[in-house]
Amino acid sequence: MKKIIISCFLLTITTFGSAEVWRPFSDDSPWNQPIKSTDKVAPNSDEQIAYINEHFKEKSLLPFGECRLKASIAEWSIPVYYIDSTSDSIKKIEVPAHNSWGKDLKAPIPPYAKPTAAEDASLAIVDKKAKKSWEFYEIRGEYPNYTSGYGRETDLAGKGVITGGSSRESGVPLVAGLILPEEIKAGKIEHALVFSFDARDGYDEFIFPATQGTDNDSTNASKAMPMGTRLQLKPDVDISNFPKGTQVVLEALKKYGMYLVDENDSKTMNIYFQSNGNWDGIFDSDDIEALNRIKASDFRVINYVEDKNKTEE
């Protein structure tokens, strides 16, 4: 008698489709407002986009080419841990600041939460039910003995435009504009994205929804983008030949755009994905490479409009 061996392979197929996905902040938050047909392109849009590419050529030492979009999905992005802050298993820990400008924070940090390995050492703890986040910049130490460069508790039921400091250079919450795996899987991102770029030359100006800037004055202020600048992927950019996951991101960049919230040391415009998210079969290397095909000239700058009731303490 011959033995018949049957091998079984488990194939994981990701189905993209509409589903309700959690998003922080109120519906009238600037993070959750699409770009309106009445919103105008900034008068200096062409100049600012050209400056992005000038900086790219200077930094890359290439006389040609353009600055590209990049997925920040690992060490330089934001890890998010979801908790129930009322659970007895989650203890509130005092996290003192280890510098003179920082802020102490008492936060419910689970023992398994780990910051990014990058210099920023960012960390976000979120309680969806309580609509709160506890966010850290440059958190150091091991559970339960931590210090941080800055800690901030944020009301996720509010507008997400905060004053009095945050764990990000622009004053923007860490969870604002962050791309989550469940959003890509659902086939839609219903909020603005955020990005970082290294061409501000110390320019310390900021506009809504940013609430601070921490650099020195710049000699290129007329060209450099202030923190809070909103870019939109031009509506006529053809995205039909991009992978499905990339298309979801690009659709959001057309509908909501992306806000400048931080600086980076690269030659790219980096958008942020949840660094501890499970991206297998949702946003893979093909998506990451495809995203890098989008260049600076595919964007335009949306004109800044002052919000008279914009900030929350």
Buried (B, 14 or more C-beta within 10 A) or exposed (E): EEEEEEEEEEEEEBEBEEEEBEBBBBEEBBBBBBBEEEBEEBEBBEEBBBBBBBBBBEBEEEEEEBBBBBBBBEBBBBBBBEBEBEEEEBEEBEBEBBEEEBBEBEBBBBEEBBBBEBEBBBBBBBBEEBBBBBBBBBBBEEEEEBBBBBBBBBBBEBBBBBEEBBBBBBBBBBBBBBBBBBBBBBBBBBBBBBBBBBBBBBBBBBBBBBBBBEBEEBEBBEBBBBBBBBBBBEEEBEBEEBBBBBBBBBBBBBBBBBBBBBBBEBBBBBBBBBBBBEBEEBBEEEBBEBBBEBBBBBBBBBEBEEEEEEBBE
